[in-house]
Amino acid sequence: MIKNAQIHFNHLGTPVADNFDDVYFSDDDGLAESHYVFYKQNNIDARLQNHDQSHFVIAETGFGTGLNFLNALQCFTDHLKQAQVQTDCEKSVKRLHFISFEKYPLKASDLKQALKAWPTLTPLSEQLLEQYPLNLAGCHRLEFNNGQVLLDLYFGDVLDSINTMSFAKSGVVDAWFLDGFAPSKNPDMWQQSVFNSIVDISRNNATLATFTAAGFVRRGLIEAGFNVQKVKGFGRKREMIIGHLAKANAKQSAPAYFNQDSSSLQRVAVIGGGIASSCILYSLAKRGIKSTLLCQDERPAMGASHNVQGAIYPHLQAKNSPHSELFAHSFLYAKRLYNNLLSSGFNFDYDWCGVLQHAVKKPLADKHENLAQKQLWPTQLMRNVTAEQGDEIAGIETGYSGVFFEQGGWVNPPQLVNAMLSAAHSINPFKSVFNYNIKQLKKTDSGWFLLTNDEQLGPFSDVIICAGEHSDAFEQTKALPIVGVRGQVSHIEASEQSRKLKTVLCHKGYFTPAYLDRHCMGATFEKNTKSRQVTEQDNLTNKEQLLNFYDQSEFASTLGDITSAKAAVRCTFIDHLPMAGQWCEKSDYTMAFANLRLGKRYQYEKLNKPQQGLHIFTGFGARALCSAPLSAEHLISCLNNEPRPLSERVSQAIHPARFIVRDLIRNKI
């Protein structure tokens, strides 16, 4: 876990880092210094008026109190107001992306106290505090102003963090704020390896500014590739450094076979109607990208997203695997997104009542004990509880110990899908076409066309398939290795005792608190079928499974009748991870990367990409509520040549080519 900063406040109320014996901002006027040293010396105001992309990326070393970010957020808000009254805004930046690295993040309480020093920033500070993440290592994506401003806040050492990032060879950063404690106080950050890594993720003509004028810093930046000069410092500081990188070094994070290429995204067709497609449409809308939703059903959320109550919590392991990293950060991002929807007036039924995962069998108890011993996850995310503690949380007697996810709970998925679609439409209106059964995808010189039996829609620059178990229904995607798992959820009448349940219970299945005087109970697990037929036998199975674990508990033995049920097919892959990226043609890969069969990681041929513009976004199983929002952000960030919220190892873990690459390396194809 990441350690929080240990600080105290001096007699002027300025926060001081105990470990570094240095202030977080100047006692004189930290806000004015931040604006002069970082914002003004990077010439950002002028660059926002004339840029080669619709988004501008600032990165900083040392988030601290967030003062540099809040100043940039305020200035960018002013820029947007100015751009609205200008007649020619074609090259004006529409979105700001801020990346910050912090090894020792402040506690939320300390951050709140520190930001009181800047009353003019209070409205923005409150937004930051509302989203400020817990101390989990990795990238936390925070959003402001309906996604016009993104903050990717990395908790961890700056060098380690950059080394985990997923980025293309063109780089991502336009301007650097080299902040943090003084070089004499924090030499680990001001070293050559950090300067070199900064260049690795910088774009052509990237700039930098820093308060220090230390000779070894200047020489290190020059060695890394920057043209550096001294300029007048702020206030009593005589000099500071600015720099310019004429040409990026074309380094990228992924090997060629795991590239995530950008795309034009001029007009996007999104196929599907559930949580996955609503997340994609929301991510597209925030970027002002034209899109069309196409669904074979008569309304949204009639497939796997149609349950009345869906539990949401992260699936964590006792090791920091790509799987655990994906779900930990996805859960926290999803929770921020859903709360933002609610605060913006887009309503859905929910209850952040927590999720209690019971150790109903010894292997589960052993797993929970292993989780506790490893101490990988912050207690605010997950903590072990005794049987007594668990029963107090649940409000009923069960006798089981377990793991409690206090930030989890349940949502109504169909209502959530509709809320997300409404929110996306309010930001950037899109067209919706229902009862549209697409039979064929056709690529032409003018773009992609979607064909039914008697009509076609198009052209589209890109097609994103989010159709769950139907994602393999097209000629291009028939090789998609989907594992369909049918599941039935039963709705059972609440009793006086079961109404006392205060949290979601997970055993082999799950059981929710009463909602509309019913509990959701399930779910069954049946592979290799796409049937959605509800069966009485599955209702019996769900109830027997519950009683098998809780027959000694009064809440379970007093339940009423099963009044209804719903069945759906979960779309999964054999590694239990989703798939997000451009469709990869197997024959194209086997020709381009034939040397993988020989154990060589070089001398590859160029991919032909016959299906360029066709993208896959599916395979979320029963966990789309948790993992789809951040995965959607990652996919659209890749396609739009933006900073990516998922690490390189997670990006590779969900890449559509992963099974092809695996089989090439094993010489199976």
N, C-alpha and C positions, 0 to 999 in steps of 0.2 A: 504494500500500500504506500501511497504518497504521504510524506510527512508534511504537516502544516507548518508554516513559518511561526517562529517564536518571536514576538515583538513586544515592545512597550511604547508608550507615547511620551514624548519629552514635554518640557514645560510650556511649549507653544502648541501642543496638541499634534505635533508631527509624528507619524509612526516611524520607529527605529527598529531595524532588524538586529536581534540579539546576536545571532551567529556571525554577522558581517560588520557590526558596529557602524552602520551607515543608515542614513535617512532614506525613506522611499521617495520623497520629493523635497524640493528646496524649502527651507524655512521662510525665505523671502517671498517668492510668488511662484509656486510650483506649476500652476496652470499656465502662466505666461511663459515660463521657461520651456515647458513641454511644447507649446505652440511654436515658439521661436526655433528651438533646436531641432525638433523632429518634423513638424508639419510644414513650417515655412521654408526651412533649408532643403527639404525635398521638393519644393516648388509644386506642392500638390494642388493648390487651387487652380493654377494655370493648366496643369496636366488633366484635371477633371474636365476641362472644357474641350480638350482636343486629344483623344486617346484612340488607339487602334482596336479597342474592345469595348463592349458596353459595360464591362465591370473593371474595377481598378482594385489591385491587391496590395495591401500594406502588411508587412510582417515585422514583428518586434521581438527582441530578446528581453524577457523580464516583464511580465504583466503587472506585477506588484499590486497597486491599488486600482489599476485600470484607468488611471488618469489620462494616459496617452490615447487609449481607445475612446474614452468618453469625449475628449476634445475632438478627435477625428470624426466621431459620430455627430457631434454638434455642427462641425464645419460642413460635413457632407449633407446634413439636413438643410443647411443654408444654401448649399450648392443646388440641391433639388428644387428649392423654392425659386431660385434665380433662373434655373433652366426652364421652368414652366412658363416664364414670361418672355423668354427669348424666342425669336422666330426660327432660327436655325440651330437645332439641337442634335443634328445627326451624329456628330462625334462627341457629344456630351455623355459622360459616364452616367449610367442609370442605376448601378448597384455598386456598393462598396463591400469588399471582402477583407477582413482584418484577421490576421493570424498572429497568435501570441504564444510564447513559450514561458512556462513558469515552473521551476524546480520545486519551490516551496510555497505553495499557494496560501494566501491568508485564510484564516477561518472567516466564515460569513459574518460573525459578530464583529471581528476586528476590521473587516472591510467596511462594514456599515459605519463604524465609528470613524474610520479614516476619511471616508467620503463626505462626512459632515463639514469638512474644511472647505467644500466647494458648493455653497448653496445655489449658485447659478446653474449647476449641473444636476440639481436634485431630481427633476423629472426623469432624466436619463439614468442617473444612479439607481433610482428605484427599479427601473426596468432591468438593469444589470443584476441587482440584488435578488430580484424575483426569480431569475434564471440561474443564478450562480451555482455551479455544480459541486457535488461532493468530491472528496479527494481520491478519485479514481484515476490511475495513470492512463494517458492517451488523449485523444482528441474529443473535446466536447463542443458540438456545434450549437451556438446560441443565435437566435434570430430576432431582428428588430425591424419595426416598420413594415410588417407583412413581407419580410424577406428581402427588403431593399438593402439592408445591412446585415451581413453575416459575421459572426465572431467565432473562429475556430480556436478554442482555448486549449492548448496542450499542457497537461500536467506531467512534468518529468524533466529531466535534463535536456537542454536544448540540442546537444549533439545526438543523444539517443533518440530524441523525438524526430529530428530531421531524417535520421537513418531509417525510421520506420515508415516515413511518409510514402504515399503513392503519388507519383507525378510524371508527366510526360517530358520528352526531351526538349520541348520549347520552354520549359520552366513555368513558374506561376507567379512569382513575386515581382511587383513593379517598384516598390519602395521599401527600404528597411529603416526601422528605428532601432539602432543599436543602443539599448538602454540597459538597465540592471545596475548593480552596485559597481562602484569604481574599480578599475583594474587592480589596484593595490589591495582592495578588500576582497575581490572575487576573481582571482587569477584563472580559475578553472574555466570560466566562460570566455575569457579573452585569450583564446589560443588559436593556433594556425588551423587545426582540424575543424574548428567551428567556422572560421572565415572561409575555408574551402567548401564546407557544406552549404554555407550561405549562397555561394556562387552556384552550386549545383541546382538549386531550386529557383534561381533568379532568371528573369526574362532578359532579352536584349534591351539595352538602355535602362536597366534598373539603376536606381540611385540609393544612396544611404546617407544617413546623418547620425552623428553621435556626439555627446557632450565632451568626450575626452579628446585630448590632443597628444596622448602618450606616443612616443616614438615607435615602440614595438607594435602598437596597434596599427599605426599608419603603415609600417613596413609589412606587417602581416596581411593587411588588406590589399596592398599593392602586389604582393606575391600571389595572392588568391586570384587576382585579375582585375581589380578595381583601379581606375584612375582616381587618385586621392589628392585633395588639397586642404589647406587650412583656411578657415574663415574666422571672422570675429565671433567670439563666444557670447553667451548671455550674461548680462549684468557684470559681476566682478570677474567672470572667467574671461581671460584674454583671448583664448583660441579654442576652436573645436574643429572637427573633421567632417568633410562631406566627400562623397565618392560617386563615381559613375562607371557602370559596367557596359562597355560598348557592345559586346557580343557574348551571349550565353554559351556555355560549354557543351550543350547538347547531350548532357547526361540524363538518363531516365532511370526510374526505380525498378521497372519490370524487365525481364528478358523478353525478347521479341514475341515469343509465343504466348505471353500473357499481357500484351499491350492492351490498353483501353483507349482506343482512338477517339478523336473528336468527330463531330458530324455537323452538318449545316443546320439542322433543326429549324427549317424554314416553315414547314407545315407538317405536324405530327399526327398520325393516326394511332390511337390507343385502343387496343382490342381487349375487352373484358368489362366487368361491371362490379367488382368487389373491392376489397380494401387495397389490393395491390394497384389496380388501375386508378383509384381515387388518389393514392399517394403520388403516383406519377403525374397525374393531371395537376395536383397541387404544386408539385415542384416545377412543372412547366409554367404554370400561371405566374408564379413568383418572378419568373424571368421574362415575362411578357411574350412567351412563345405561343404561336397559334397552334391549336390542337383540336381534334375531334374525337369524341368517345363513341365507340361502336360496340354494342352489346346484343347478344342473341336473345336475351330475356326481355320481358316487358318492362322491367324496372331494375334499378340497381340492387345489388346485394341479395340475389336470389340463389346464389351458388353456395360455396363454402363459407361465405360471410353472412349467412342468414340466421345464425343462432340468436336467441333472445338475449342471452348473457354469455359473454366471452371473457375468460380470465386473462389477465395480462400481468406477466412477471418475467424476469430473465431466467434463462436456463443456463446455470453456471456449473462449472466443473472445478475439481480441486487442483487444477493446473491452469496456467495462463495460456490457454490454447486459442487459436483463431476463432473457434466456435464460441468460447466463453467471452472473448473480447468483442465479437460481433454482438452477442446478445446483451452484454452489460451496457455497452454504449448505446445500442439501439433502444433498449428499454428506457434509458434516461432521456434520450431524444424524443421518443414517442410520448412520454409523459409530459415533457415541456410543450410539445406540439398540441396535444389534446387539451391541456390546460389553457393554452393560448386561444384555441378555437372557442372554448367555453367563455373566456373573458371577452372575446370579440362578438359574442352574441349568437354563436352557432351551437345550438343545443343538442344534446343527446343524453340519454339516461346513463348514469355511471355511479360508482361508489368506490373511492380509493380507500377501501376497508382493509387492505393488506391481503396477502396470500400466505396461508400456513401449509407447508408441505410436511405431511406427517410421515414419521418413520414407522410405517405399518408392518415392515418386515426387517429382519436383522441386516440384510445387505444395505437397505436404505439407512438404517441407524449407523452402520459402519461408514457409509458414504458421508453422512452428515458430520460424523466425528472427524473424518479426514478433512472435510471442508473447514471445520473449526480450527484444527491444528495448523493448517497451511496459512491461515489468516491472509488470504489474497484479496479479499473483498471488504470494502468499508462496511461497518456495522449498520450504517444508514441504508445500505443496499440489501444486506442479508445478515441475519444473525441466528445463531442456534438458541433454541429455547427448550427448557425442561418440559415434562408433561404438565406440571402444575402451571408453569408460565404460559404454555400453549393453551391450556383450558381457560385461563383467565383472559387471554386475548380473544379466543373464540366465543366465550360466553356460554359454553356448554362443556360437559365432561366427556372426554374421549380416552384419556389415559396414555396418549402418545406424546413422545417428544417430537421435535422436528426442527425445521428451518423456517424462519419468518421473513417474508419480504414486505416490510412495512409500507413501502411506497406503491405496492401493487394493488390490485383490486379487480373490478370487472367493468365492462362497458357493454352497451347494446350495439352490436356491430352494424346492423342495417341503419340505425339512426346515425351512427358515427360516419359511415360511408356517405350518407346523404349530407351530413354536416360538412364533410371535407369537400364534396363536390360543390356545394353551395358557396363555401369559402373560396374555392378556386375560381368559380364563376364570377364572384364579386371582385376579385383581383384582376382577372383577365378573362372575359367571356369566351366560352368555347361552345361548339355545337355538339349535341348529344343525339345519337341515332339508336333507338331500341328496336327489338324484334328484327334485328338485322343479322341474318345467318350467312356469314361469309364462307364461301366455298373455295375460293382460290385467291392467292396473292400473286400479282404479276408485276415484275419489274420491267420498266421501259426506259428509254433515254430521257424521258421527261419526268420520271419518278415512279413511285409505287402506286398500283391500282388494286382496290379491293373489290372482288366480284362475288355477287350472289348468282342465283339461277337466271335472273333476268335484268340485272343492272350492275353498274360499277360506280365506285366513288374514287376520286383522285384527281390529279396526282398528289402524292404525299412525298416529302423528302425523306421521311423516316416512318417506320411502323414499329410500335412497341407492343409485343404480345404479352398480355397479363391475364391470360384466359384459364389459369389453373390447370385442371386435368385435361382441358381441351386445347392446350397450347401446342400439342403435337398433331393437330387436325389438318395441317397444311402440308403440301408437297415438300416445301423447303424444310419444315421442322419435324417431319415424321420420324427422324432418328433421335429425337429428344428422349433421353432415357428416364421418362417419368415413372415413378412408382405410385400408383393410385391406392389410397387407403380409405376405404369407406368407414364412416363413423356415424353413429346415431346417438343423439342426445334426447333424453326423456325429461318431461316437465311433470313434476309431482306436487300434489297439494301439500301446503305447509300445515304444520300442527302447532299447537300452543308451545310445545317444547322446541320445535325446529325454528320457530320465529326468533328465538333467542340467539341464533347463530349470527356472529358479527363479522366474520371474515370468510373468504373463499378457502375451502379445504381441498387439498390435493392428496390423493392416495395413489392408487393405480390410475384412477380417473380424477374427476373433480366434482365438487358439490358447492353450489353457490348459496349465499344468503337469500332469504325470501325476497322476491320481486314480483309485484302483482299477485301476491299470495301464492306464488309457485316457486319451487326450486328447480334449477337446471342440474341434471344428474347425468353423468356419462364419462367417457363415451366409449362405444364399441370400437373394435379395431379389426378390419377385414381387408386384407390385401388383394390385389389383382381383380378388382371389380370397379365398375363405374356406375353401379346402380344407386339410385337415390330413393329407392322404395323403402318406406317405413314398415318395420315388422314388429309384431307383438313379442316375438322371441327376443329381440334386442332390448325391448323395454324390460322384460324379465331379467335379462342378463345385467342390465345397468343396476336394477334394484338388488339383485343377488350380490353383485360386486360390492355395492355399498354396505349391505348387511354383513358381508363376509368380514369386513374390517370394523364395522361399528355396531354390530348386533348388541353389544353391551351398553350402547349409548342410547339414552331415551329419545334424543332428537331423531334418530334413524328408525327406531322401532315404532314410533307413533305417527309416522308420515301417512298421508292420505293416499288417494288413488293417482295413478298416472293419467293425466288428462289429455296430453298431446305429446308429439315427438317430431324431431326433424332429423333427416339424414343427409349427409353430403360426402363428397369425396375430397379428401385432403391430397393435394398435389405435393409430392416429395421426391427427393433423389436419395440414392443409397447412402450418401454421407450425411444426410439430414441437414443440409445447408441449401439455401436458395440459389438461384442462378440469375445474374444480372450483368448484361453486357451484350455486345454485338454478336449476332448469330455466327457460329464458326462452322464452315463446311468441312466435313471430315476429309474428303479427298484433297481439298486445298491444303489442309494442314499436313497430311501425310506426305505430300510432295515437298512443301516448303521446309518442313522440319524433319526430313528423313534421317538426318544425322543423329537425332535423339536416339534412334534405335541402336546406334553404335557407341552411345555414351558420350558423344561430342556435344559441346555446348557452343558451337561456332559453325561458320560456313553454312548459313541458312540461305534458302532461296526466298524470294519475295512472295508474299501472299497475294493471290489474285483478287480475293474478296468478292466473289460473284454475287453475294447477297448483301452487299454494303447498304447500310440504311435500315436493315432488319435487326431488331433487338429483342432479347428475351428477358422477361422479368416475371419469374414464377418459382414454384417449388418451396413455398413458405410453410407448407404443412399446416399444423394447428397453431402456428406462432406468428402469423402475419400481423396481428395487432401489435406485437412487440417489434418485429424486425423489418417490416415493409417500409415504414416512413424513412428511416435513415438509409436503407438500401436504395430507395428511390432517389434520395438526395445524392447518393454516391454515383448512381448511373447517370443522372442528368448533369452532375458536375463534370464527369468524365467527358460526356458528349459535348458539353458547352465550354470545354477547355478551361475549367475553373479548378481551384484547390479542392481536393477530395477529402471527405470526412472519415473515410475508412483507411486503415493502414494498408501497406502493400501486401502483407501476408494475408490479410482478410480479403483484399481485392482479388488475389489469386485464388483464395479458397472458394469464392463464389463466381469465378470466371466461367463462362460457357465452354471454354476449351479444356477445362481441367481434366475431364475424363479422357479426352483424346490424347492430351499430353501424357497422362499417366500410362495409357496403353502403348504409346510410342516408346516411352522410356523402358517399359517392361517388354518391349519387342513383341507385343500381342497383335499389332496391326501393321 
